[in-house]
Amino acid sequence: MLLLSSFAFAQNDSLLTGDDLFWNNLLEENLTEADESGLSEGLESQPVDPLDLNKATLEDLLRIPFLSYQDAKLILEYRKTSGIFFSPNELYMVKGIPKPLIQNVLPFLFVSSYKVKSTTSSTLKATPELIPIPDIDFRSRMQSNSLFYKALNSKNYSGSPIRLYNRLKVMHKGVYQLGFILEKDPGEKSFTDFSSFHLSINSLKPFTTVVFGDYNLESGQGLALWSPYGFLREGSAVSSFHMQERSIRPYLSSDENSFLRGAAISLSLSSFSLSAFYSNNFRDANTDTASGKVVSFYTSGYHRTYTELQKKDKLREVLFGTKMDYTVDDLLTVGALLYRSEFSRSFLEESPLSLSGNSFNMMSLYWKVFLESVFISGEAAYAMKKPAFTGSLELILTDNISALVQLRHIESGFPSMHSFFSGSTSGCLREETGVYGGINIKTLSGTIEVFYDQFKKQKAQTILPASGHKFGISYSHCPMENLKLKLRYRNGDEEICDLSGSSSALSFRQSRSYKADIQYNFSAPVFIRFHAGLNRFQAPLSPIVEKGFIIFEETGFSREMLSLSARIACFKTDSYNSRIFQTEYDTPGNLVSFPLFGQGVKWYINCRFRILSGIQASMKYSETYLSKTKASSPGTYSPEEENSSFSLQLDVKL
């Protein structure tokens, strides 16, 4: 995934590197092959806002990554019996929550200040704010890579090899937010190849939210409608599975595909919430030259050559609908969604897309039930005469053991262009039927998580179904106050459908992965981290097992005005198939992932420094050196012997 994307920090004005490591570890857990180039998008979209521990509801807490239903219940029970929290660090006093988990969730939490009433100043009144002064948040980022320059020399790219990103937010105390984004990719000529605008108002009575421009809307469990980003199952066997919607949110990413453009409103009446939304947006697409029908979506976002420019804005989509929810706090949420999507072109019947004609209607029912020791969630959707269903049951078995069971069925032909779902392929909605089970066991010697997933796929282009399974186990522990240890094993044996153009074939793949991570924080603001990973890959119908290995060491420190970190990694893979993904924290709001293959060394240094109050500069420089290799798999390419990259970013908050 990662479901990446660029996930925003709950506290992104800090120079502390510990928070950076948390995000790095989080997205490493969620990394899949689909995230090879997309992890740097989406971090700007703020999936989790910081929560006030004394006001957060059960559903609020469940939006925090890795926090299970059992953990959220323990926090609320402690607050109920002990009174208000005076500091987020008070979570260490909540029995049953492991220290590593608390360290991970602290960046998402704060405690509001409570003042005792003074009898001598009761007659004094606060002076109203005559002229509301907005907060300004500006970010400008420049990225350059030697591979971009080589590509410009070898291909007909007319634009600059530099990637540029600029974002401006003007907001006032949660009342309104005005946002602009301008972005260009390497090789693109236009400096405004992608532009985005939004205006979000949160106090325009009687509405709770009004958004104009670009936005996302999340509903249910992601079957019918969701934003392009979320936290996926790979990070946790239990807690990462339930999707926690955020309803209407302004769009802040530079991903050029998955957002709505128009207007949306929401209205709350007692326990009911009603939303209405409209979108009129263009999508890039590949079309059939003879009929003009859509063959597939073009999702890379690159518009560098004449051919790529011909795919830009090829398809218009008009989408409109409504959503209604009924909520009983910390007990029940049920809702319904209905929308219609119309396209300016029809879809080619032979295309691999699960679409036909030029329109479809989507209906969805979803639910969440919170009981003493049980959390039930699910969604049932129906579109184009095709059903989709998912249902999850999380159980608190004992004070230290929780488990989850999930059933899912996605009919072949169900339209999934606006979906985000944690099935066998995390983040992507695929036609399949599956059963998933996971368990979390907390002991004095650490936390153990185990999951098993059995599924069967059915593609419209194939006669036979494809089936497979996934198994994983992880162990995490803090044997010392400043020492973290995590071990992880993943095993997948599955038959997969390999679509190439209009043809399809079944193939068999075996994969194994082993990871070990050790992090030590010194008494001073200094940390050191060691990581080792091993991949095993068996190609279809081949007795050969290909391996990939990586080991890296990372160290850094943080002061009030300066933060530095550096990493050096050594890797070796037998082929591109056994490539190793390395997730790197780049500049604030930008996490990147690279597939490493061949044999070589990669190092980088990351620096951030505060120029003035509210003004911060960040930069990163990296180099990769590889031994001379040849492409060892058909259809793959040989890695460059040497490449370098540089990022520079300026953040201004006034």
Buried (B, 14 or more C-beta within 10 A) or exposed (E): BBBBBBBBBBEBEBBBBBBBBBBBBBBBBBBBEBBEEBBBBBBBBBBBEBBEBBEBEBBBBBBBBBBBBBBBBBBBEBBEEEEEBEEBEBBEEBEBBBBBBBBBBBBBBBBEEEEEEEEEEEEEEEEEEEEEEBEEBBBBBBBBBBBBBEBBEEEEBEBBBBBBBBBBBBBBEEEBBBBBBBBBBBBBEEEEBBBBBBBBBBEEEEBBBBBBBBBBBBBBBBBBBBBBBBBBBBBBBBBBBBBBBBBBBBBBBBBBBBBBBBBBBBBBEEEEBBBBBBBBBBBBBBBBEEEEBBBBBBBBBBBBBEEBBEBBEBBEBBBBBEBBBBBEEEEBBBBBBBBEBBBBBBBBEEBBBBBBEBBBBBBBBBBBBBEEEEBBBBBBBBBBEBEBBBBBBBBBEEEBBBBBBBBBBBBBBBBBBBBBBBBBBBBBBBBBBBBBBBBBBBEEEBBBBBBBBBBBBBBEBBEEBBBBBBBBBBBBBBEEEEEBBBBBBBBBBBBBBEEEEEEBEBEBBBBBBBBBBBBBBEEEBBBBBBBBBBBBBBBEEEEEEBBBBBBBBBBBBBEEEEBBBEBBBBBBBBBBBBBBBBBBBBBBBBBBBBBBBBBBBBBBBBBBBBEEEBBBBBBBBBBBBBEEBEBBBEEEEBBBEEBBBBBBBBBBBE
